[in-house]
Amino acid sequence: MPRDHGSRLEHVGLLGTKWMMTGPVYAKALEKRGLKLSIPDGSSQSMQYSKR
């Protein structure tokens, strides 16, 4: 994960596999850096995979 080089990021969005978006790994890593995490809601996640 890139380090924050003086930017004022407070909130990030995450797209990826369902496990990646809902699992604890990224949420914990971002929380340690003081960042809020947003992921698509359940219906949007389903739509992402149905378009393949």
C-alpha positions in Angstrom: 0.0 0.0 0.0 1.4 3.4 -0.9 2.5 5.6 1.9 0.9 9.0 2.5 3.5 11.6 1.5 1.9 14.6 3.1 -1.4 14.3 1.2 -4.6 15.0 3.1 -6.5 11.8 2.2 -9.2 10.9 4.6 -11.4 8.5 2.7 -10.7 5.9 0.1 -12.8 3.6 -2.1 -11.9 0.0 -2.7 -13.0 -2.2 -5.6 -11.9 -5.8 -6.0 -13.1 -9.3 -5.2 -15.8 -9.7 -2.6 -13.3 -11.0 -0.1 -11.0 -8.1 -0.7 -13.7 -5.6 -0.2 -15.4 -7.2 2.8 -12.5 -9.0 4.5 -10.5 -7.5 7.4 -7.1 -7.0 5.8 -7.6 -3.7 3.9 -10.1 -2.3 6.5 -7.5 -2.8 9.3 -4.6 -1.5 7.2 -6.5 1.7 6.2 -7.8 2.2 9.8 -4.3 2.1 11.1 -3.5 5.0 8.8 -6.6 6.9 9.9 -8.4 6.4 6.6 -12.1 5.7 6.1 -13.0 2.9 3.7 -15.9 2.9 1.3 -17.0 -0.2 -0.7 -19.9 -0.7 -3.1 -23.1 -1.9 -1.5 -24.2 -5.5 -2.0 -26.3 -4.9 -5.2 -23.5 -2.9 -6.8 -21.0 -5.7 -6.0 -23.2 -8.2 -7.6 -23.6 -6.0 -10.7 -19.8 -5.8 -11.0 -19.4 -9.5 -11.3 -22.4 -10.1 -13.5 -21.0 -7.9 -16.3 -18.1 -10.2 -17.0 
